């Protein structure tokens, strides 16, 4: 490696601008750390624009992959943020320094080749981190989705034990990873054993001694936020046991209660923040006013074309389809310059209804927000595409909602007779898991009849989609009584088709396990 006094002086001649379209350009960067391998790669790099594959592109952050197996992270700064980072230090350089400290503490991390920054008249403009690719097949997120469900129970236990050992090693060596999620961990399999590598070290705090009990519980809660959808409660308990926590006795139950409460609190905060983005202008959504309508829609070209076709006369499209018999809701399958979609129109009955909705927001807007709240919780609901609300003197008149049309799926009430015993059992188990997770996260369907459950089989596996969510609610905290009331219509339809009660017992057993 290069001596520290020389590293600070190594600078490539200055250049004028940096933009994401230019790709990575090392010109003008002063390298704070530069290994021999990093120096060799930069000498071979020349312009830095050939054979680059963008991995992640954001407003001020880009990640590129270069052959052979080199990753470059580049972060740019402007305005007041540039002044603040000039004093506190850039994100990429801080992450590179954290990687080096973690490596000295014996933590498996990506190998750092170089990191440096570029300043204009003392103001930080950008910084760069160059790392070497880790020989691993999956991130933990991909592994849990694609590989984990098919593993044998013994292999799952070995994986949980290896992950618990890795997290305990972090805590014993004084490492607090505030962004400890499954996409920042790589899974490596060697001779039947699993090994984990930490990929992101930007939001890391290092302590001189091992973490306290409170710090460990909080960090375990951050990790548990990632496994609501990927693992059952029993598997999470097995992980905590392998980590070293016991749930026997009053102290063990207290630790489990604290971890679960903190994890749900952190998760709900993140879910609600992501769902509220659907009401604003950002990289994914658009909020605008056009032709007297307040419009919320996803930022897609096909949705823009749908909006143009819908604005002309939405009531005419509703009249062309079949309604569901509700006096205040009209629903129809339409094709708006693209694929088939599901259009719903909401009417207000009298002044009392209009005044109440003026205070609480339009019906379509509430359904729009509830759908995105459920989707952020990974509940299987159709993707909402477009929401339109017309007001007169701040009183709502008509509102419309366009969502994706679920093709090749049938209501559970119509396809139940066509299923064999194995398919019925699999469908009930999957339903118990999905509805249990929804209720655990505070979601209430409101009209949970079999007509509002669409079932299809993909590779012999049941897939459920919840529809008819006009009465859905999102609770601040899960209420056992509200959850039981929510499934009463489902159980009523199940009892009509289950004379001996075996299916009811199976569903309630799975639902109770996943709703806690």
Order of alpha helices (4+ residues) and beta strands (2+ residues): alpha-beta-alpha-beta-beta-beta-alpha-alpha-beta-beta-beta-alpha-alpha-beta-beta-beta-beta-alpha-alpha-alpha-beta-beta-alpha-alpha-beta-beta-alpha-alpha-beta-beta-beta-alpha-alpha-beta-beta-beta-beta-alpha-alpha-alpha
